[in-house]
Amino acid sequence: MADKIFVGRRKNAVARVILRSGSGNVTVNKKEIEKYFPLKTNRDDVVLPFTITETLGTYDVLANVKGGGYTGQSEAIRLGISRALIEINPDFRPTLKAEGLLTRDPRMVERKKYGQPKARKRFQFSKR
């Protein structure tokens, strides 16, 4: 059977995730997860769908991720893994949905406006 690619997005990060049955190895951009994500919170974010569905250590994850920062990338991978788990077993859907792992976070960076230094910051007002 050919591997199916699942996409997860968050901010400007796009993750392509492949799930294979294995021993629980997580590879991100051809690096081990410990090497790629220095913060434990980001690593925990990636494996959260497995801990919720109690499938930790049963699947190997191959993830390619581009754009954004570490947090956006880890949450994009998390969404891709959640979508892949539902494809494998549709019974996981209610538990993952209750935890909010199937919702694509729509928040994006607001664009900079002209006549201002940033999106909402204004130059100092002078009455005279």
C-alpha positions as CSV (number, residue, x, y, z in Angstrom):
1,M,0.0,0.0,0.0
2,A,1.3,3.5,-0.9
3,D,1.9,5.9,1.9
4,K,-0.7,8.7,2.1
5,I,0.5,12.2,2.9
6,F,-1.5,14.3,5.3
7,V,-1.2,18.1,5.5
8,G,-1.2,20.2,8.6
9,R,-1.0,24.0,8.7
10,R,-0.5,26.6,11.4
11,K,0.4,30.3,10.8
12,N,3.0,30.1,7.9
13,A,4.1,26.5,8.7
14,V,3.0,23.7,6.4
15,A,3.7,20.1,7.4
16,R,3.4,17.0,5.3
17,V,3.1,13.9,7.5
18,I,3.3,10.2,6.7
19,L,2.3,7.6,9.3
20,R,3.7,4.1,9.2
21,S,3.3,1.2,11.6
22,G,6.5,1.0,13.6
23,S,8.1,1.6,17.0
24,G,7.2,5.3,17.6
25,N,10.1,7.0,15.9
26,V,9.4,10.6,14.9
27,T,11.5,12.1,12.2
28,V,11.2,15.8,11.2
29,N,13.0,17.0,8.1
30,K,15.3,13.9,8.2
31,K,16.3,14.7,11.9
32,E,15.3,13.0,15.1
33,I,12.6,15.0,17.0
34,E,15.0,15.7,19.9
35,K,17.5,17.3,17.5
36,Y,14.9,19.3,15.5
37,F,12.8,20.7,18.3
38,P,15.0,21.9,21.2
39,L,12.0,22.7,23.5
40,K,10.2,19.9,25.3
41,T,6.8,21.7,24.9
42,N,7.1,21.5,21.1
43,R,8.1,17.8,21.2
44,D,5.1,17.1,23.5
45,D,2.8,19.0,21.1
46,V,3.9,16.7,18.3
47,V,3.1,13.4,20.1
48,L,-0.1,14.7,21.8
49,P,-2.5,12.9,19.4
50,F,-0.8,9.6,20.2
51,T,-1.1,10.1,23.9
52,I,-4.7,11.0,23.7
53,T,-5.6,8.0,21.5
54,E,-3.3,5.7,23.5
55,T,-1.3,4.7,20.4
56,L,2.1,6.0,21.6
57,G,4.8,3.8,20.2
58,T,2.8,2.1,17.5
59,Y,3.4,4.4,14.5
60,D,6.5,5.9,13.0
61,V,6.1,9.5,11.8
62,L,7.9,11.0,8.8
63,A,7.3,14.8,8.7
64,N,8.5,17.4,6.2
65,V,7.8,20.9,7.4
66,K,8.4,24.3,5.9
67,G,7.9,27.9,7.0
68,G,7.0,29.5,10.3
69,G,8.8,29.0,13.6
70,Y,9.2,26.0,15.9
71,T,5.8,26.4,17.6
72,G,3.9,26.8,14.4
73,Q,5.8,23.8,12.9
74,S,5.1,21.6,15.8
75,E,1.4,22.4,15.8
76,A,1.2,21.9,12.0
77,I,2.7,18.4,12.5
78,R,0.2,17.7,15.3
79,L,-2.7,18.5,13.0
80,G,-1.3,16.3,10.2
81,I,-0.8,13.4,12.7
82,S,-4.4,13.8,14.0
83,R,-5.8,13.7,10.4
84,A,-3.7,10.6,9.7
85,L,-4.9,8.8,12.8
86,I,-8.6,9.4,11.8
87,E,-7.9,7.9,8.4
88,I,-6.4,4.8,10.2
89,N,-9.2,4.5,12.7
90,P,-12.4,6.7,12.5
91,D,-13.2,5.9,16.1
92,F,-10.5,8.3,17.2
93,R,-12.4,11.3,15.8
94,P,-14.6,12.1,18.8
95,T,-11.7,12.0,21.3
96,L,-9.4,14.1,19.0
97,K,-12.2,16.6,18.3
98,A,-13.0,17.0,22.0
99,E,-9.3,18.0,22.5
100,G,-9.5,20.5,19.6
101,L,-6.8,18.7,17.6
102,L,-8.8,18.6,14.4
103,T,-9.3,22.4,14.1
104,R,-6.9,24.3,11.9
105,D,-5.9,27.4,13.9
106,P,-7.0,30.3,11.7
107,R,-4.9,33.0,13.4
108,M,-2.4,34.7,11.1
109,V,-0.1,37.7,11.4
110,E,-1.9,40.9,10.7
111,R,-0.5,42.9,7.8
112,K,1.4,46.2,8.3
113,K,-0.6,49.3,7.4
114,Y,0.8,52.3,5.6
115,G,1.5,55.4,7.8
116,Q,2.2,53.2,10.8
117,P,5.3,51.4,12.0
118,K,3.5,48.1,12.5
119,A,0.1,46.6,12.1
120,R,-1.5,48.4,15.1
121,K,1.3,50.5,16.5
122,R,1.0,54.2,15.7
123,F,3.5,57.0,15.5
124,Q,3.4,59.3,18.5
125,F,0.6,61.8,18.4
126,S,1.5,65.4,18.7
127,K,-1.3,68.0,19.2
128,R,1.0,70.9,18.4
